[in-house]
């Protein structure tokens, strides 16, 4: 017995086609900063959420190499008590 015919799904426009915000450029690449410094907590605070979590690349727009450096720098700054582990 042959399989019943499938219903065709309607094609929906993808999220990028709806005019959503385009990708953010990396802050460190645009400012031409080579290395992320853990002592500059003013820059690092923009990559940490209110709860103290490190924000993802998708949210911050950082490139892959700088996101890795940001994660290490935030962890070092927390260890040196420059950044809190969590804000309450």
TIRO-2110 file (N, C-alpha, C; in Angstrom, 1 decimal):
// TIRO-2110
0.8, -1.2, 0.0, N, 1, A
0.0, 0.0, 0.0, CA, 1, A
0.9, 1.2, 0.0, C, 1, A
0.7, 2.2, -0.9, N, 2, A
1.6, 3.4, -1.0, CA, 2, A
1.3, 4.3, 0.2, C, 2, A
2.3, 5.1, 0.6, N, 3, A
2.2, 6.0, 1.7, CA, 3, A
1.3, 7.2, 1.3, C, 3, A
0.6, 7.7, 2.2, N, 4, A
-0.3, 8.9, 1.9, CA, 4, A
0.5, 10.1, 1.5, C, 4, A
0.0, 10.9, 0.6, N, 5, A
0.8, 12.1, 0.2, CA, 5, A
1.0, 13.0, 1.3, C, 5, A
2.2, 13.7, 1.3, N, 6, A
2.5, 14.6, 2.4, CA, 6, A
1.9, 16.0, 2.1, C, 6, A
1.6, 16.6, 3.2, N, 7, A
1.1, 18.0, 3.0, CA, 7, A
2.3, 18.9, 2.9, C, 7, A
2.1, 19.9, 2.0, N, 8, A
3.2, 20.8, 1.8, CA, 8, A
3.2, 21.9, 2.9, C, 8, A
4.3, 22.2, 3.4, N, 9, A
4.4, 23.2, 4.4, CA, 9, A
4.6, 24.6, 3.7, C, 9, A
3.9, 25.5, 4.3, N, 10, A
4.1, 26.9, 3.7, CA, 10, A
5.4, 27.4, 4.1, C, 10, A
6.0, 28.1, 3.1, N, 11, A
7.4, 28.6, 3.3, CA, 11, A
7.2, 30.0, 4.1, C, 11, A
7.9, 30.1, 5.2, N, 12, A
7.9, 31.3, 6.0, CA, 12, A
9.2, 32.0, 5.7, C, 12, A
9.2, 33.3, 5.7, N, 13, A
10.5, 34.0, 5.6, CA, 13, A
11.3, 33.8, 6.8, C, 13, A
12.6, 33.7, 6.6, N, 14, A
13.6, 33.5, 7.7, CA, 14, A
13.7, 34.8, 8.5, C, 14, A
14.2, 34.6, 9.7, N, 15, A
14.3, 35.8, 10.6, CA, 15, A
15.2, 36.9, 10.0, C, 15, A
16.2, 36.6, 9.3, N, 16, A
17.0, 37.6, 8.7, CA, 16, A
16.3, 38.4, 7.6, C, 16, A
15.4, 37.8, 7.0, N, 17, A
14.6, 38.4, 5.9, CA, 17, A
13.6, 39.4, 6.4, C, 17, A
13.3, 39.4, 7.7, N, 18, A
12.2, 40.2, 8.2, CA, 18, A
12.7, 41.6, 8.6, C, 18, A
14.0, 41.9, 8.3, N, 19, A
14.5, 43.2, 8.6, CA, 19, A
15.0, 43.3, 10.1, C, 19, A
15.4, 42.2, 10.6, N, 20, A
15.9, 42.2, 12.0, CA, 20, A
17.3, 42.9, 12.0, C, 20, A
17.8, 43.1, 13.2, N, 21, A
19.1, 43.8, 13.3, CA, 21, A
20.2, 43.0, 12.7, C, 21, A
21.1, 43.7, 12.0, N, 22, A
22.2, 42.9, 11.4, CA, 22, A
23.2, 42.6, 12.5, C, 22, A
24.2, 41.8, 12.1, N, 23, A
25.2, 41.3, 13.1, CA, 23, A
26.0, 42.5, 13.6, C, 23, A
26.3, 42.5, 14.8, N, 24, A
27.1, 43.5, 15.4, CA, 24, A
28.6, 43.2, 15.1, C, 24, A
29.4, 44.2, 15.0, N, 25, A
30.8, 44.0, 14.8, CA, 25, A
31.5, 44.0, 16.1, C, 25, A
32.6, 43.3, 16.1, N, 26, A
33.4, 43.1, 17.3, CA, 26, A
34.0, 44.4, 17.8, C, 26, A
33.7, 44.7, 19.1, N, 27, A
34.2, 46.0, 19.7, CA, 27, A
35.7, 46.1, 19.6, C, 27, A
36.4, 45.0, 19.9, N, 28, A
37.9, 45.0, 20.0, CA, 28, A
38.5, 45.1, 18.6, C, 28, A
37.8, 44.5, 17.6, N, 29, A
38.3, 44.6, 16.2, CA, 29, A
38.1, 46.0, 15.7, C, 29, A
37.0, 46.6, 16.0, N, 30, A
36.7, 48.0, 15.5, CA, 30, A
37.6, 49.0, 16.1, C, 30, A
38.0, 48.8, 17.4, N, 31, A
38.9, 49.7, 18.1, CA, 31, A
40.3, 49.3, 17.9, C, 31, A
40.6, 48.3, 17.1, N, 32, A
41.9, 47.8, 16.8, CA, 32, A
42.7, 47.5, 18.1, C, 32, A
42.1, 46.8, 19.0, N, 33, A
42.7, 46.4, 20.3, CA, 33, A
43.1, 44.9, 20.1, C, 33, A
44.4, 44.6, 20.2, N, 34, A
44.9, 43.2, 20.0, CA, 34, A
44.5, 42.3, 21.1, C, 34, A
44.8, 42.6, 22.3, N, 35, A
44.6, 41.7, 23.4, CA, 35, A
43.6, 42.3, 24.4, C, 35, A
42.8, 41.4, 25.1, N, 36, A
41.9, 41.9, 26.1, CA, 36, A
42.6, 41.8, 27.4, C, 36, A
42.5, 43.0, 28.1, N, 37, A
43.2, 43.1, 29.4, CA, 37, A
42.2, 42.9, 30.6, C, 37, A
42.5, 42.1, 31.5, N, 38, A
41.6, 41.8, 32.6, CA, 38, A
41.5, 43.0, 33.6, C, 38, A
42.5, 43.9, 33.5, N, 39, A
42.5, 45.0, 34.5, CA, 39, A
41.6, 46.1, 34.1, C, 39, A
41.1, 46.1, 32.8, N, 40, A
40.2, 47.2, 32.4, CA, 40, A
38.8, 46.7, 32.5, C, 40, A
38.3, 46.8, 33.8, N, 41, A
37.0, 46.2, 34.1, CA, 41, A
35.9, 47.1, 33.4, C, 41, A
36.2, 48.3, 33.0, N, 42, A
35.2, 49.1, 32.4, CA, 42, A
34.7, 48.5, 31.1, C, 42, A
35.7, 47.9, 30.3, N, 43, A
35.4, 47.3, 29.1, CA, 43, A
34.8, 45.9, 29.3, C, 43, A
35.2, 45.2, 30.3, N, 44, A
34.7, 43.9, 30.6, CA, 44, A
33.2, 43.9, 31.1, C, 44, A
32.8, 44.9, 31.7, N, 45, A
31.4, 45.0, 32.3, CA, 45, A
30.4, 44.9, 31.2, C, 45, A
30.7, 45.3, 30.0, N, 46, A
29.7, 45.2, 28.9, CA, 46, A
29.5, 43.8, 28.4, C, 46, A
30.4, 42.9, 28.8, N, 47, A
30.3, 41.5, 28.3, CA, 47, A
29.8, 40.6, 29.4, C, 47, A
29.4, 41.2, 30.5, N, 48, A
28.9, 40.4, 31.7, CA, 48, A
27.4, 40.9, 31.9, C, 48, A
26.5, 39.9, 32.2, N, 49, A
25.1, 40.2, 32.4, CA, 49, A
25.0, 40.8, 33.8, C, 49, A
23.7, 41.2, 34.1, N, 50, A
23.4, 41.7, 35.5, CA, 50, A
23.6, 40.6, 36.5, C, 50, A
23.4, 39.4, 36.2, N, 51, A
23.5, 38.3, 37.1, CA, 51, A
25.0, 37.8, 37.2, C, 51, A
25.9, 38.3, 36.4, N, 52, A
27.3, 38.0, 36.5, CA, 52, A
27.7, 37.0, 35.5, C, 52, A
26.8, 36.6, 34.6, N, 53, A
27.2, 35.6, 33.6, CA, 53, A
27.9, 36.2, 32.4, C, 53, A
28.8, 35.5, 31.8, N, 54, A
29.5, 36.0, 30.6, CA, 54, A
28.5, 35.9, 29.4, C, 54, A
28.3, 37.0, 28.7, N, 55, A
27.4, 37.0, 27.6, CA, 55, A
28.0, 36.3, 26.4, C, 55, A
27.1, 35.7, 25.5, N, 56, A
27.6, 34.9, 24.4, CA, 56, A
28.0, 35.8, 23.3, C, 56, A
28.7, 35.2, 22.3, N, 57, A
29.1, 35.9, 21.1, CA, 57, A
27.9, 36.5, 20.3, C, 57, A
26.9, 35.7, 20.3, N, 58, A
25.6, 36.1, 19.6, CA, 58, A
25.1, 37.4, 20.1, C, 58, A
25.1, 37.6, 21.4, N, 59, A
24.6, 38.7, 22.1, CA, 59, A
25.6, 39.9, 22.0, C, 59, A
26.8, 39.7, 22.2, N, 60, A
27.8, 40.8, 22.3, CA, 60, A
28.3, 41.2, 20.9, C, 60, A
28.4, 40.2, 20.0, N, 61, A
28.9, 40.5, 18.7, CA, 61, A
30.4, 40.4, 18.6, C, 61, A
31.0, 39.9, 19.6, N, 62, A
32.5, 39.7, 19.6, CA, 62, A
32.9, 38.6, 18.6, C, 62, A
34.1, 38.7, 18.0, N, 63, A
34.6, 37.7, 17.2, CA, 63, A
35.0, 36.5, 18.0, C, 63, A
35.3, 35.4, 17.4, N, 64, A
35.7, 34.2, 18.1, CA, 64, A
36.9, 34.3, 19.0, C, 64, A
38.0, 34.8, 18.4, N, 65, A
39.2, 34.9, 19.2, CA, 65, A
39.1, 35.9, 20.3, C, 65, A
38.4, 37.0, 20.1, N, 66, A
38.2, 38.0, 21.2, CA, 66, A
37.2, 37.5, 22.3, C, 66, A
36.3, 36.7, 21.9, N, 67, A
35.3, 36.1, 22.9, CA, 67, A
36.1, 35.2, 23.8, C, 67, A
37.0, 34.4, 23.3, N, 68, A
37.8, 33.5, 24.1, CA, 68, A
38.6, 34.3, 25.1, C, 68, A
39.3, 35.4, 24.6, N, 69, A
40.1, 36.3, 25.5, CA, 69, A
39.2, 37.0, 26.5, C, 69, A
38.0, 37.4, 26.1, N, 70, A
37.1, 38.0, 27.1, CA, 70, A
36.7, 37.0, 28.2, C, 70, A
36.5, 35.8, 27.9, N, 71, A
36.1, 34.8, 28.9, CA, 71, A
37.2, 34.6, 29.9, C, 71, A
38.4, 34.5, 29.4, N, 72, A
39.6, 34.3, 30.2, CA, 72, A
39.8, 35.6, 31.1, C, 72, A
39.7, 36.8, 30.5, N, 73, A
39.9, 38.0, 31.2, CA, 73, A
38.8, 38.2, 32.3, C, 73, A
37.6, 37.9, 32.0, N, 74, A
36.5, 38.0, 33.0, CA, 74, A
36.8, 37.1, 34.2, C, 74, A
37.2, 35.8, 33.9, N, 75, A
37.5, 34.9, 35.0, CA, 75, A
38.7, 35.4, 35.8, C, 75, A
39.7, 35.9, 35.2, N, 76, A
40.8, 36.5, 35.9, CA, 76, A
40.4, 37.7, 36.8, C, 76, A
39.6, 38.6, 36.2, N, 77, A
39.2, 39.7, 36.9, CA, 77, A
38.3, 39.3, 38.1, C, 77, A
37.5, 38.3, 38.0, N, 78, A
36.7, 37.8, 39.1, CA, 78, A
37.7, 37.3, 40.2, C, 78, A
38.7, 36.5, 39.8, N, 79, A
39.6, 36.0, 40.8, CA, 79, A
40.4, 37.1, 41.5, C, 79, A
40.7, 38.2, 40.8, N, 80, A
41.4, 39.3, 41.5, CA, 80, A
40.4, 40.3, 42.2, C, 80, A
39.1, 40.0, 42.2, N, 81, A
38.1, 40.7, 42.8, CA, 81, A
37.9, 42.1, 42.1, C, 81, A
38.1, 42.2, 40.9, N, 82, A
37.8, 43.4, 40.1, CA, 82, A
36.4, 43.3, 39.6, C, 82, A
35.9, 42.1, 39.3, N, 83, A
34.5, 41.9, 38.9, CA, 83, A
33.8, 40.9, 39.9, C, 83, A
32.6, 41.1, 40.2, N, 84, A
31.9, 40.2, 41.1, CA, 84, A
31.5, 38.9, 40.4, C, 84, A
31.4, 37.8, 41.1, N, 85, A
31.0, 36.6, 40.6, CA, 85, A
29.5, 36.6, 40.3, C, 85, A
28.7, 37.3, 41.1, N, 86, A
27.3, 37.5, 40.9, CA, 86, A
26.9, 38.7, 41.6, C, 86, A
26.0, 39.5, 41.0, N, 87, A
25.3, 40.6, 41.6, CA, 87, A
24.0, 40.2, 42.2, C, 87, A
23.7, 40.6, 43.4, N, 88, A
22.4, 40.3, 44.0, CA, 88, A
21.6, 41.5, 44.2, C, 88, A
END
